[in-house]
């Protein structure tokens, strides 16, 4: 069996309202050499029935008991056959040229391990709330990564060999697992940001969205990751020291 260039990896836990639209956005890509690996992580809603409307042979559904996003993604990585892995979330939307643009960046430079892009934050109905434009400069983006996540998780494409070498997702983390992985993976030379909104992140206002419901726990995990990043400069830094450095960073951000 010939391996595809890209594995699009999606973990699903319920979310029936937006799942079909998310899947269709991948099937409508201008770049078509991909497999679409969907991990049904113990959904209580009929995910298989929703996906049955699609007859595209590139879709591969794997059903399992609920183990959480981190472990589900690692299982997907173990099954992925593509040279590149493109993340996709089940309530979001990829514009048709997303994969084509990210593969082009990967293919033209073998040192690139992660390609992100600008993305739009939209509401339940797809209306624009705001556009996120992470910094394009790789050194500045790497500096900011010491303090917070620079990327929309579902919007990135990664080189699979680099993912494996970095240790995949840390299964001890329930939240901010993407921020942790980018921190371990990134150097000043191996990431790229496409200055074009190729992804739409849906912000659901009903309170059931995991990133909203678990915001405090996710923030606490992100702070621990930032502390670890800062201690690579000096292992003797205390939590208070790291907090002061981070506070100075945010002061600079708000004033600039």
PyMOL commands that set and color helices and strands:
alter all, ss='L'
color gray80, all
select helices_A, chain A and resi 16-27+47-51+69-79+98-108+138-145+153-155+160-166+177-185+210-213+215-231+239-255
alter helices_A, ss='H'
color red, helices_A
select strands_A, chain A and resi 6-12+34-41+59-64+84-87+93-94+114-122+128-132+157-159+191-202
alter strands_A, ss='S'
color yellow, strands_A
deselect
rebuild
show_as cartoon
